[in-house]
Amino acid sequence: MRLKGKHIVLGITGSIAAYKAAYLLRLFMKEGAEVQVLITPSGKEFITPVTLSALSGRPVISDFFGAVDGTWNSHIDLGLWADAMVVAPATASTIAKMANGIADNMLLATYLAARSQVFVAPAMDVHMFHHPATQKNLRILESFGNTIITPGTGELASGLEGPGRMEEPENILELLVQFLGRKKKLRNKTFLVTAGPTYEKIDPVRFIGNYSSGKMGYAIARELAAEGARVKLVSGPVHLMIDQENIEVIKVESASEMYRASVRLFPECDGAVMAAAVADYTPQKTKKQKIKRESPTLELPLKSTKDIAARLGALKKKSQILVGFALETHNEVTQAKRKCRDKNLDMIVLNSLNTPGGGFNVDTNKVTLIDKNNNLKDFELKSKEEVARDIVEKMGEMIFNPGAGLD
């Protein structure tokens, strides 16, 4: 039984796909999991709590208080009890509430209190799924660190065809088995991760910046944490949020602030990943007042910023690993190899702005890993979460098998 001893909270919402939740519950139970079912009021219109209680061996919870004796159902206790929370099916309404922190039922309150990984399996009509509001809410949930289980494509209850079918229970089960069966190889390790852009102030309202969204760095931080590591995430200005117990976020704005934070934190870490897009230049002086348009041209003297990766490379001990990033537009491999050597990196992650689907402000990336011995490993275009998994897997190999190459 692959889930023996694991605690799963299964949330069911008001969708015709609620019948699939009964099959999913049965699969969890057969694998040895203890499952507590939470159901929304509208979910009870599609499947009865009696059925779910019979399958789980536990009373199904829908309300904050028991209808008979007024017993309080603690969403806090449930959130701490769970090794994983699965919302399947997840309607567009519930997804919107989750994304915006609305806790008007027991399921949603438990979601906000959950300290475990949350898996969301959307189920809705194709047009609802494609609506910009739904897509935005799914991106928000993903940015919080939740796992979105992509719905299948096929005939829907409306008679239309397209994406929106809740993923099949067997596939959701395998995803949970894979996640909960992870050995957390990096437990008791600590890593520094830098993410996002830096903003270099010109005057009180203007700055020099770049298009980095921080998605890659945040995905790496989440993946390291999922492997049991403690993470110090030094983040430039981004619109992302992260709420995981073993991730500490240190917010900075400028390259100098990121430099100081990284140099201070690195000695206490087992390794670092330099995923931030740090400005190479900053204004020599920041104007105290807004610059007025008083002439057709403006001279803005710049000075170079301190190279964070190079400094950490100089500080690096034999027991530490250091991973850098290279975003190039030409001679990509040659320049990445040079950076890896000059900055004393153990590995560099190369991505190119010439690759469709890679680079800034997208959810995918296509990378090449290059180690300090000039070994290369190319990967196909993947989601940034999958890319993070590849990077962290190689980092684990470097830590526990220093002689391992990029095979």
Contacts in CASP RR format, 6 or more apart in sequence:
PFRMAT RR
TARGET T0000
AUTHOR 0000-0000-0000
METHOD contacts of the structure
MODEL  1
MRLKGKHIVLGITGSIAAYKAAYLLRLFMKEGAEVQVLITPSGKEFITPV
TLSALSGRPVISDFFGAVDGTWNSHIDLGLWADAMVVAPATASTIAKMAN
GIADNMLLATYLAARSQVFVAPAMDVHMFHHPATQKNLRILESFGNTIIT
PGTGELASGLEGPGRMEEPENILELLVQFLGRKKKLRNKTFLVTAGPTYE
KIDPVRFIGNYSSGKMGYAIARELAAEGARVKLVSGPVHLMIDQENIEVI
KVESASEMYRASVRLFPECDGAVMAAAVADYTPQKTKKQKIKRESPTLEL
PLKSTKDIAARLGALKKKSQILVGFALETHNEVTQAKRKCRDKNLDMIVL
NSLNTPGGGFNVDTNKVTLIDKNNNLKDFELKSKEEVARDIVEKMGEMIF
NPGAGLD
1 30 0 8 1.000
1 31 0 8 1.000
1 32 0 8 1.000
2 31 0 8 1.000
2 32 0 8 1.000
2 177 0 8 1.000
2 181 0 8 1.000
3 28 0 8 1.000
3 31 0 8 1.000
3 32 0 8 1.000
3 33 0 8 1.000
3 176 0 8 1.000
3 177 0 8 1.000
3 180 0 8 1.000
4 31 0 8 1.000
4 32 0 8 1.000
4 33 0 8 1.000
5 32 0 8 1.000
5 33 0 8 1.000
5 34 0 8 1.000
6 32 0 8 1.000
6 33 0 8 1.000
6 34 0 8 1.000
6 83 0 8 1.000
6 84 0 8 1.000
6 180 0 8 1.000
7 33 0 8 1.000
7 34 0 8 1.000
7 36 0 8 1.000
7 81 0 8 1.000
7 82 0 8 1.000
7 83 0 8 1.000
7 84 0 8 1.000
8 28 0 8 1.000
8 33 0 8 1.000
8 34 0 8 1.000
8 35 0 8 1.000
8 36 0 8 1.000
8 82 0 8 1.000
8 83 0 8 1.000
8 84 0 8 1.000
8 85 0 8 1.000
8 86 0 8 1.000
8 176 0 8 1.000
9 35 0 8 1.000
9 36 0 8 1.000
9 38 0 8 1.000
9 78 0 8 1.000
9 79 0 8 1.000
9 81 0 8 1.000
9 82 0 8 1.000
9 84 0 8 1.000
9 85 0 8 1.000
9 86 0 8 1.000
9 110 0 8 1.000
9 114 0 8 1.000
10 21 0 8 1.000
10 24 0 8 1.000
10 25 0 8 1.000
10 28 0 8 1.000
10 35 0 8 1.000
10 36 0 8 1.000
10 37 0 8 1.000
10 38 0 8 1.000
10 85 0 8 1.000
10 86 0 8 1.000
10 88 0 8 1.000
11 21 0 8 1.000
11 37 0 8 1.000
11 38 0 8 1.000
11 39 0 8 1.000
11 40 0 8 1.000
11 85 0 8 1.000
11 86 0 8 1.000
11 87 0 8 1.000
11 88 0 8 1.000
11 107 0 8 1.000
12 18 0 8 1.000
12 21 0 8 1.000
12 37 0 8 1.000
12 38 0 8 1.000
12 39 0 8 1.000
12 40 0 8 1.000
12 43 0 8 1.000
12 47 0 8 1.000
12 52 0 8 1.000
12 87 0 8 1.000
12 88 0 8 1.000
12 89 0 8 1.000
12 107 0 8 1.000
13 39 0 8 1.000
13 40 0 8 1.000
13 42 0 8 1.000
13 43 0 8 1.000
13 87 0 8 1.000
13 89 0 8 1.000
13 90 0 8 1.000
13 91 0 8 1.000
13 93 0 8 1.000
13 94 0 8 1.000
13 107 0 8 1.000
14 40 0 8 1.000
14 42 0 8 1.000
14 43 0 8 1.000
14 45 0 8 1.000
14 46 0 8 1.000
14 89 0 8 1.000
14 91 0 8 1.000
14 94 0 8 1.000
15 43 0 8 1.000
15 46 0 8 1.000
15 89 0 8 1.000
15 90 0 8 1.000
15 91 0 8 1.000
15 123 0 8 1.000
15 124 0 8 1.000
15 166 0 8 1.000
16 46 0 8 1.000
16 123 0 8 1.000
16 157 0 8 1.000
17 88 0 8 1.000
17 89 0 8 1.000
17 123 0 8 1.000
17 165 0 8 1.000
17 166 0 8 1.000
18 43 0 8 1.000
18 46 0 8 1.000
18 47 0 8 1.000
18 89 0 8 1.000
19 46 0 8 1.000
19 47 0 8 1.000
20 88 0 8 1.000
20 89 0 8 1.000
20 123 0 8 1.000
20 166 0 8 1.000
20 168 0 8 1.000
20 169 0 8 1.000
21 37 0 8 1.000
21 47 0 8 1.000
21 52 0 8 1.000
21 88 0 8 1.000
21 89 0 8 1.000
21 169 0 8 1.000
22 47 0 8 1.000
22 51 0 8 1.000
22 52 0 8 1.000
22 55 0 8 1.000
23 169 0 8 1.000
24 86 0 8 1.000
24 88 0 8 1.000
24 169 0 8 1.000
24 172 0 8 1.000
24 173 0 8 1.000
25 35 0 8 1.000
25 37 0 8 1.000
25 52 0 8 1.000
25 55 0 8 1.000
25 56 0 8 1.000
26 55 0 8 1.000
27 169 0 8 1.000
27 170 0 8 1.000
27 173 0 8 1.000
28 35 0 8 1.000
28 173 0 8 1.000
28 176 0 8 1.000
29 35 0 8 1.000
29 55 0 8 1.000
29 56 0 8 1.000
31 173 0 8 1.000
31 177 0 8 1.000
35 56 0 8 1.000
35 58 0 8 1.000
36 56 0 8 1.000
36 58 0 8 1.000
36 61 0 8 1.000
36 78 0 8 1.000
36 81 0 8 1.000
36 82 0 8 1.000
37 49 0 8 1.000
37 52 0 8 1.000
37 53 0 8 1.000
37 56 0 8 1.000
37 58 0 8 1.000
37 60 0 8 1.000
37 61 0 8 1.000
38 60 0 8 1.000
38 61 0 8 1.000
38 62 0 8 1.000
38 78 0 8 1.000
38 106 0 8 1.000
38 107 0 8 1.000
38 110 0 8 1.000
39 47 0 8 1.000
39 49 0 8 1.000
39 52 0 8 1.000
39 60 0 8 1.000
39 61 0 8 1.000
39 62 0 8 1.000
39 107 0 8 1.000
40 62 0 8 1.000
40 94 0 8 1.000
40 105 0 8 1.000
40 107 0 8 1.000
41 62 0 8 1.000
41 105 0 8 1.000
42 91 0 8 1.000
44 62 0 8 1.000
49 59 0 8 1.000
49 60 0 8 1.000
49 62 0 8 1.000
52 60 0 8 1.000
53 59 0 8 1.000
53 60 0 8 1.000
61 73 0 8 1.000
61 78 0 8 1.000
61 106 0 8 1.000
62 105 0 8 1.000
62 106 0 8 1.000
63 73 0 8 1.000
63 106 0 8 1.000
64 72 0 8 1.000
64 73 0 8 1.000
64 75 0 8 1.000
64 106 0 8 1.000
64 109 0 8 1.000
65 71 0 8 1.000
65 72 0 8 1.000
65 73 0 8 1.000
66 72 0 8 1.000
66 73 0 8 1.000
73 106 0 8 1.000
75 106 0 8 1.000
75 109 0 8 1.000
75 110 0 8 1.000
75 112 0 8 1.000
75 113 0 8 1.000
76 113 0 8 1.000
78 110 0 8 1.000
78 113 0 8 1.000
78 114 0 8 1.000
79 85 0 8 1.000
79 110 0 8 1.000
79 113 0 8 1.000
79 114 0 8 1.000
79 115 0 8 1.000
79 116 0 8 1.000
80 113 0 8 1.000
80 115 0 8 1.000
82 114 0 8 1.000
82 115 0 8 1.000
82 116 0 8 1.000
83 116 0 8 1.000
83 180 0 8 1.000
84 116 0 8 1.000
84 117 0 8 1.000
84 118 0 8 1.000
84 119 0 8 1.000
84 176 0 8 1.000
84 179 0 8 1.000
84 180 0 8 1.000
85 110 0 8 1.000
85 111 0 8 1.000
85 114 0 8 1.000
85 116 0 8 1.000
85 117 0 8 1.000
85 118 0 8 1.000
85 119 0 8 1.000
86 118 0 8 1.000
86 119 0 8 1.000
86 121 0 8 1.000
86 172 0 8 1.000
86 176 0 8 1.000
87 94 0 8 1.000
87 98 0 8 1.000
87 107 0 8 1.000
87 111 0 8 1.000
87 118 0 8 1.000
87 119 0 8 1.000
87 120 0 8 1.000
87 121 0 8 1.000
88 119 0 8 1.000
88 120 0 8 1.000
88 121 0 8 1.000
88 123 0 8 1.000
88 149 0 8 1.000
88 166 0 8 1.000
88 167 0 8 1.000
88 172 0 8 1.000
89 121 0 8 1.000
89 122 0 8 1.000
89 123 0 8 1.000
89 166 0 8 1.000
90 98 0 8 1.000
90 120 0 8 1.000
90 121 0 8 1.000
90 122 0 8 1.000
90 123 0 8 1.000
91 122 0 8 1.000
91 123 0 8 1.000
91 124 0 8 1.000
92 122 0 8 1.000
92 124 0 8 1.000
92 128 0 8 1.000
92 129 0 8 1.000
92 131 0 8 1.000
92 133 0 8 1.000
92 134 0 8 1.000
92 137 0 8 1.000
94 107 0 8 1.000
94 108 0 8 1.000
95 120 0 8 1.000
95 122 0 8 1.000
95 134 0 8 1.000
95 137 0 8 1.000
95 138 0 8 1.000
95 141 0 8 1.000
96 102 0 8 1.000
96 133 0 8 1.000
96 134 0 8 1.000
96 137 0 8 1.000
97 103 0 8 1.000
97 104 0 8 1.000
97 108 0 8 1.000
98 108 0 8 1.000
98 111 0 8 1.000
98 120 0 8 1.000
98 137 0 8 1.000
98 141 0 8 1.000
98 146 0 8 1.000
99 136 0 8 1.000
99 137 0 8 1.000
99 138 0 8 1.000
99 140 0 8 1.000
99 141 0 8 1.000
100 137 0 8 1.000
100 140 0 8 1.000
101 108 0 8 1.000
101 112 0 8 1.000
102 108 0 8 1.000
103 109 0 8 1.000
103 111 0 8 1.000
103 112 0 8 1.000
111 118 0 8 1.000
115 245 0 8 1.000
117 145 0 8 1.000
117 146 0 8 1.000
117 147 0 8 1.000
117 179 0 8 1.000
117 226 0 8 1.000
118 145 0 8 1.000
118 146 0 8 1.000
118 147 0 8 1.000
119 146 0 8 1.000
119 147 0 8 1.000
119 149 0 8 1.000
119 172 0 8 1.000
119 175 0 8 1.000
119 176 0 8 1.000
119 179 0 8 1.000
120 138 0 8 1.000
120 141 0 8 1.000
120 146 0 8 1.000
120 147 0 8 1.000
120 148 0 8 1.000
120 149 0 8 1.000
121 149 0 8 1.000
121 151 0 8 1.000
121 166 0 8 1.000
121 167 0 8 1.000
121 172 0 8 1.000
122 129 0 8 1.000
122 134 0 8 1.000
122 138 0 8 1.000
122 148 0 8 1.000
122 149 0 8 1.000
122 151 0 8 1.000
122 164 0 8 1.000
122 166 0 8 1.000
123 151 0 8 1.000
123 164 0 8 1.000
123 165 0 8 1.000
123 166 0 8 1.000
124 134 0 8 1.000
124 151 0 8 1.000
124 164 0 8 1.000
125 156 0 8 1.000
125 157 0 8 1.000
125 158 0 8 1.000
125 160 0 8 1.000
125 164 0 8 1.000
126 156 0 8 1.000
126 158 0 8 1.000
126 160 0 8 1.000
126 161 0 8 1.000
126 162 0 8 1.000
126 163 0 8 1.000
126 164 0 8 1.000
127 160 0 8 1.000
128 134 0 8 1.000
129 135 0 8 1.000
129 151 0 8 1.000
129 163 0 8 1.000
129 164 0 8 1.000
130 163 0 8 1.000
138 148 0 8 1.000
139 363 0 8 1.000
141 148 0 8 1.000
142 148 0 8 1.000
142 385 0 8 1.000
143 215 0 8 1.000
143 218 0 8 1.000
143 239 0 8 1.000
143 240 0 8 1.000
143 241 0 8 1.000
143 242 0 8 1.000
144 241 0 8 1.000
144 242 0 8 1.000
144 243 0 8 1.000
145 222 0 8 1.000
145 242 0 8 1.000
145 243 0 8 1.000
145 244 0 8 1.000
147 175 0 8 1.000
147 179 0 8 1.000
149 167 0 8 1.000
149 171 0 8 1.000
149 172 0 8 1.000
149 175 0 8 1.000
150 163 0 8 1.000
150 167 0 8 1.000
151 163 0 8 1.000
151 164 0 8 1.000
151 165 0 8 1.000
151 166 0 8 1.000
151 167 0 8 1.000
152 163 0 8 1.000
152 164 0 8 1.000
152 165 0 8 1.000
152 166 0 8 1.000
152 167 0 8 1.000
153 161 0 8 1.000
153 162 0 8 1.000
153 163 0 8 1.000
153 164 0 8 1.000
153 165 0 8 1.000
154 161 0 8 1.000
154 162 0 8 1.000
154 163 0 8 1.000
154 164 0 8 1.000
154 165 0 8 1.000
155 161 0 8 1.000
156 162 0 8 1.000
156 164 0 8 1.000
156 165 0 8 1.000
179 226 0 8 1.000
182 226 0 8 1.000
182 227 0 8 1.000
184 226 0 8 1.000
184 227 0 8 1.000
184 228 0 8 1.000
185 227 0 8 1.000
185 228 0 8 1.000
185 396 0 8 1.000
185 400 0 8 1.000
186 224 0 8 1.000
186 227 0 8 1.000
186 228 0 8 1.000
186 229 0 8 1.000
186 392 0 8 1.000
186 396 0 8 1.000
186 399 0 8 1.000
187 227 0 8 1.000
187 228 0 8 1.000
187 229 0 8 1.000
189 228 0 8 1.000
189 229 0 8 1.000
189 230 0 8 1.000
189 270 0 8 1.000
189 271 0 8 1.000
189 399 0 8 1.000
190 229 0 8 1.000
190 230 0 8 1.000
190 231 0 8 1.000
190 232 0 8 1.000
190 268 0 8 1.000
190 269 0 8 1.000
190 270 0 8 1.000
190 271 0 8 1.000
191 224 0 8 1.000
191 229 0 8 1.000
191 230 0 8 1.000
191 231 0 8 1.000
191 232 0 8 1.000
191 269 0 8 1.000
191 270 0 8 1.000
191 271 0 8 1.000
191 272 0 8 1.000
191 273 0 8 1.000
192 231 0 8 1.000
192 232 0 8 1.000
192 234 0 8 1.000
192 262 0 8 1.000
192 265 0 8 1.000
192 266 0 8 1.000
192 269 0 8 1.000
192 271 0 8 1.000
192 272 0 8 1.000
192 273 0 8 1.000
193 217 0 8 1.000
193 220 0 8 1.000
193 221 0 8 1.000
193 224 0 8 1.000
193 231 0 8 1.000
193 232 0 8 1.000
193 233 0 8 1.000
193 234 0 8 1.000
193 272 0 8 1.000
193 273 0 8 1.000
193 275 0 8 1.000
194 217 0 8 1.000
194 233 0 8 1.000
194 234 0 8 1.000
194 235 0 8 1.000
194 258 0 8 1.000
194 262 0 8 1.000
194 272 0 8 1.000
194 273 0 8 1.000
194 274 0 8 1.000
194 275 0 8 1.000
194 276 0 8 1.000
194 278 0 8 1.000
194 308 0 8 1.000
195 214 0 8 1.000
195 216 0 8 1.000
195 217 0 8 1.000
195 218 0 8 1.000
195 220 0 8 1.000
195 221 0 8 1.000
195 233 0 8 1.000
195 234 0 8 1.000
195 235 0 8 1.000
195 236 0 8 1.000
195 238 0 8 1.000
195 275 0 8 1.000
195 276 0 8 1.000
196 212 0 8 1.000
196 213 0 8 1.000
196 214 0 8 1.000
196 217 0 8 1.000
196 235 0 8 1.000
196 236 0 8 1.000
196 237 0 8 1.000
196 238 0 8 1.000
196 275 0 8 1.000
196 276 0 8 1.000
196 277 0 8 1.000
197 209 0 8 1.000
197 210 0 8 1.000
197 211 0 8 1.000
197 212 0 8 1.000
197 214 0 8 1.000
197 236 0 8 1.000
197 237 0 8 1.000
197 238 0 8 1.000
197 276 0 8 1.000
197 277 0 8 1.000
197 278 0 8 1.000
197 279 0 8 1.000
198 209 0 8 1.000
198 236 0 8 1.000
198 237 0 8 1.000
198 252 0 8 1.000
198 253 0 8 1.000
198 254 0 8 1.000
198 255 0 8 1.000
198 257 0 8 1.000
198 258 0 8 1.000
198 276 0 8 1.000
198 277 0 8 1.000
198 278 0 8 1.000
198 279 0 8 1.000
198 305 0 8 1.000
199 207 0 8 1.000
199 208 0 8 1.000
199 209 0 8 1.000
199 236 0 8 1.000
199 237 0 8 1.000
199 253 0 8 1.000
199 254 0 8 1.000
199 279 0 8 1.000
200 207 0 8 1.000
200 208 0 8 1.000
200 209 0 8 1.000
200 254 0 8 1.000
200 255 0 8 1.000
200 279 0 8 1.000
200 281 0 8 1.000
200 282 0 8 1.000
200 283 0 8 1.000
200 305 0 8 1.000
201 207 0 8 1.000
201 254 0 8 1.000
201 283 0 8 1.000
201 286 0 8 1.000
202 208 0 8 1.000
202 283 0 8 1.000
202 286 0 8 1.000
202 287 0 8 1.000
202 291 0 8 1.000
202 300 0 8 1.000
203 286 0 8 1.000
203 287 0 8 1.000
203 288 0 8 1.000
203 289 0 8 1.000
203 290 0 8 1.000
203 291 0 8 1.000
204 287 0 8 1.000
204 288 0 8 1.000
204 289 0 8 1.000
204 290 0 8 1.000
205 290 0 8 1.000
206 290 0 8 1.000
206 291 0 8 1.000
208 279 0 8 1.000
208 281 0 8 1.000
208 282 0 8 1.000
208 283 0 8 1.000
208 302 0 8 1.000
209 279 0 8 1.000
210 277 0 8 1.000
210 279 0 8 1.000
210 360 0 8 1.000
211 277 0 8 1.000
211 360 0 8 1.000
211 361 0 8 1.000
212 238 0 8 1.000
212 276 0 8 1.000
212 277 0 8 1.000
212 360 0 8 1.000
212 361 0 8 1.000
213 238 0 8 1.000
213 239 0 8 1.000
213 240 0 8 1.000
213 360 0 8 1.000
213 361 0 8 1.000
214 235 0 8 1.000
214 236 0 8 1.000
214 238 0 8 1.000
214 240 0 8 1.000
214 275 0 8 1.000
214 276 0 8 1.000
215 240 0 8 1.000
215 363 0 8 1.000
215 384 0 8 1.000
216 275 0 8 1.000
216 325 0 8 1.000
216 365 0 8 1.000
216 384 0 8 1.000
216 387 0 8 1.000
216 388 0 8 1.000
217 233 0 8 1.000
217 273 0 8 1.000
217 275 0 8 1.000
217 276 0 8 1.000
217 388 0 8 1.000
218 233 0 8 1.000
218 235 0 8 1.000
218 238 0 8 1.000
218 240 0 8 1.000
218 242 0 8 1.000
219 384 0 8 1.000
219 385 0 8 1.000
219 387 0 8 1.000
219 388 0 8 1.000
220 273 0 8 1.000
220 275 0 8 1.000
220 388 0 8 1.000
220 391 0 8 1.000
220 392 0 8 1.000
221 231 0 8 1.000
221 233 0 8 1.000
221 242 0 8 1.000
221 247 0 8 1.000
222 242 0 8 1.000
222 244 0 8 1.000
222 247 0 8 1.000
222 385 0 8 1.000
222 388 0 8 1.000
223 385 0 8 1.000
223 388 0 8 1.000
223 389 0 8 1.000
223 391 0 8 1.000
223 392 0 8 1.000
224 231 0 8 1.000
224 273 0 8 1.000
224 392 0 8 1.000
224 395 0 8 1.000
225 231 0 8 1.000
225 244 0 8 1.000
225 246 0 8 1.000
225 247 0 8 1.000
227 392 0 8 1.000
227 396 0 8 1.000
228 246 0 8 1.000
229 246 0 8 1.000
229 270 0 8 1.000
230 246 0 8 1.000
230 247 0 8 1.000
230 248 0 8 1.000
231 246 0 8 1.000
231 247 0 8 1.000
231 248 0 8 1.000
232 248 0 8 1.000
232 250 0 8 1.000
232 265 0 8 1.000
232 269 0 8 1.000
233 242 0 8 1.000
233 247 0 8 1.000
233 248 0 8 1.000
233 249 0 8 1.000
233 250 0 8 1.000
234 250 0 8 1.000
234 252 0 8 1.000
234 258 0 8 1.000
234 261 0 8 1.000
234 262 0 8 1.000
234 265 0 8 1.000
234 276 0 8 1.000
235 249 0 8 1.000
235 250 0 8 1.000
235 251 0 8 1.000
235 252 0 8 1.000
235 276 0 8 1.000
236 251 0 8 1.000
236 252 0 8 1.000
236 253 0 8 1.000
236 258 0 8 1.000
236 276 0 8 1.000
237 251 0 8 1.000
237 253 0 8 1.000
242 249 0 8 1.000
250 261 0 8 1.000
250 265 0 8 1.000
252 258 0 8 1.000
252 261 0 8 1.000
254 279 0 8 1.000
254 282 0 8 1.000
255 278 0 8 1.000
255 279 0 8 1.000
255 282 0 8 1.000
255 305 0 8 1.000
255 306 0 8 1.000
255 308 0 8 1.000
256 282 0 8 1.000
256 305 0 8 1.000
256 306 0 8 1.000
258 276 0 8 1.000
258 278 0 8 1.000
258 308 0 8 1.000
259 305 0 8 1.000
259 306 0 8 1.000
259 308 0 8 1.000
259 311 0 8 1.000
262 272 0 8 1.000
262 308 0 8 1.000
262 311 0 8 1.000
262 312 0 8 1.000
263 308 0 8 1.000
263 311 0 8 1.000
263 312 0 8 1.000
263 315 0 8 1.000
266 272 0 8 1.000
266 312 0 8 1.000
266 315 0 8 1.000
266 320 0 8 1.000
267 315 0 8 1.000
269 320 0 8 1.000
270 319 0 8 1.000
270 320 0 8 1.000
270 321 0 8 1.000
270 399 0 8 1.000
271 320 0 8 1.000
271 321 0 8 1.000
271 322 0 8 1.000
271 323 0 8 1.000
271 395 0 8 1.000
272 312 0 8 1.000
272 320 0 8 1.000
272 321 0 8 1.000
272 322 0 8 1.000
272 323 0 8 1.000
273 323 0 8 1.000
273 324 0 8 1.000
273 325 0 8 1.000
273 391 0 8 1.000
273 395 0 8 1.000
274 308 0 8 1.000
274 309 0 8 1.000
274 312 0 8 1.000
274 322 0 8 1.000
274 323 0 8 1.000
274 324 0 8 1.000
274 325 0 8 1.000
275 324 0 8 1.000
275 325 0 8 1.000
275 349 0 8 1.000
276 308 0 8 1.000
277 327 0 8 1.000
277 360 0 8 1.000
278 305 0 8 1.000
278 308 0 8 1.000
279 305 0 8 1.000
280 304 0 8 1.000
280 305 0 8 1.000
281 302 0 8 1.000
281 303 0 8 1.000
281 304 0 8 1.000
281 305 0 8 1.000
282 302 0 8 1.000
282 303 0 8 1.000
282 304 0 8 1.000
282 305 0 8 1.000
283 300 0 8 1.000
283 301 0 8 1.000
283 302 0 8 1.000
283 303 0 8 1.000
284 301 0 8 1.000
284 302 0 8 1.000
284 303 0 8 1.000
285 301 0 8 1.000
291 298 0 8 1.000
307 343 0 8 1.000
309 322 0 8 1.000
309 324 0 8 1.000
309 339 0 8 1.000
309 343 0 8 1.000
309 345 0 8 1.000
310 342 0 8 1.000
310 343 0 8 1.000
310 344 0 8 1.000
312 322 0 8 1.000
313 322 0 8 1.000
313 343 0 8 1.000
313 344 0 8 1.000
313 345 0 8 1.000
314 344 0 8 1.000
316 322 0 8 1.000
316 344 0 8 1.000
321 346 0 8 1.000
321 347 0 8 1.000
321 395 0 8 1.000
321 398 0 8 1.000
321 399 0 8 1.000
322 343 0 8 1.000
322 344 0 8 1.000
322 345 0 8 1.000
322 346 0 8 1.000
323 345 0 8 1.000
323 346 0 8 1.000
323 347 0 8 1.000
323 348 0 8 1.000
323 349 0 8 1.000
323 391 0 8 1.000
323 395 0 8 1.000
324 339 0 8 1.000
324 340 0 8 1.000
324 343 0 8 1.000
324 345 0 8 1.000
324 347 0 8 1.000
324 348 0 8 1.000
324 349 0 8 1.000
325 348 0 8 1.000
325 349 0 8 1.000
325 350 0 8 1.000
325 351 0 8 1.000
326 332 0 8 1.000
326 335 0 8 1.000
326 336 0 8 1.000
326 339 0 8 1.000
326 348 0 8 1.000
326 349 0 8 1.000
326 350 0 8 1.000
326 351 0 8 1.000
327 351 0 8 1.000
327 352 0 8 1.000
327 353 0 8 1.000
327 359 0 8 1.000
328 335 0 8 1.000
328 336 0 8 1.000
328 350 0 8 1.000
328 352 0 8 1.000
328 353 0 8 1.000
329 352 0 8 1.000
329 353 0 8 1.000
329 354 0 8 1.000
332 350 0 8 1.000
332 352 0 8 1.000
332 354 0 8 1.000
332 368 0 8 1.000
333 350 0 8 1.000
333 368 0 8 1.000
333 370 0 8 1.000
333 376 0 8 1.000
336 348 0 8 1.000
336 350 0 8 1.000
336 368 0 8 1.000
336 370 0 8 1.000
337 348 0 8 1.000
337 370 0 8 1.000
337 374 0 8 1.000
339 345 0 8 1.000
339 348 0 8 1.000
340 347 0 8 1.000
340 348 0 8 1.000
340 370 0 8 1.000
340 371 0 8 1.000
340 372 0 8 1.000
341 372 0 8 1.000
345 372 0 8 1.000
346 371 0 8 1.000
346 372 0 8 1.000
346 398 0 8 1.000
347 369 0 8 1.000
347 370 0 8 1.000
347 371 0 8 1.000
347 372 0 8 1.000
347 394 0 8 1.000
347 395 0 8 1.000
347 398 0 8 1.000
347 406 0 8 1.000
348 369 0 8 1.000
348 370 0 8 1.000
349 367 0 8 1.000
349 368 0 8 1.000
349 369 0 8 1.000
349 391 0 8 1.000
350 367 0 8 1.000
350 368 0 8 1.000
350 369 0 8 1.000
350 370 0 8 1.000
351 358 0 8 1.000
351 359 0 8 1.000
351 365 0 8 1.000
351 366 0 8 1.000
351 367 0 8 1.000
351 368 0 8 1.000
352 358 0 8 1.000
352 359 0 8 1.000
352 366 0 8 1.000
353 359 0 8 1.000
355 366 0 8 1.000
355 381 0 8 1.000
356 381 0 8 1.000
357 364 0 8 1.000
357 365 0 8 1.000
357 366 0 8 1.000
357 381 0 8 1.000
358 364 0 8 1.000
358 365 0 8 1.000
358 366 0 8 1.000
358 381 0 8 1.000
359 365 0 8 1.000
363 383 0 8 1.000
363 384 0 8 1.000
364 381 0 8 1.000
364 382 0 8 1.000
364 383 0 8 1.000
364 384 0 8 1.000
365 381 0 8 1.000
365 382 0 8 1.000
365 383 0 8 1.000
365 384 0 8 1.000
365 387 0 8 1.000
366 379 0 8 1.000
366 380 0 8 1.000
366 381 0 8 1.000
366 382 0 8 1.000
367 379 0 8 1.000
367 387 0 8 1.000
367 390 0 8 1.000
367 391 0 8 1.000
368 376 0 8 1.000
368 377 0 8 1.000
368 378 0 8 1.000
368 379 0 8 1.000
369 376 0 8 1.000
369 377 0 8 1.000
369 379 0 8 1.000
369 390 0 8 1.000
369 391 0 8 1.000
369 394 0 8 1.000
369 406 0 8 1.000
370 376 0 8 1.000
370 406 0 8 1.000
371 405 0 8 1.000
371 406 0 8 1.000
373 405 0 8 1.000
375 405 0 8 1.000
375 406 0 8 1.000
376 406 0 8 1.000
377 394 0 8 1.000
377 406 0 8 1.000
377 407 0 8 1.000
379 387 0 8 1.000
379 390 0 8 1.000
382 390 0 8 1.000
394 406 0 8 1.000
397 404 0 8 1.000
397 405 0 8 1.000
398 404 0 8 1.000
END
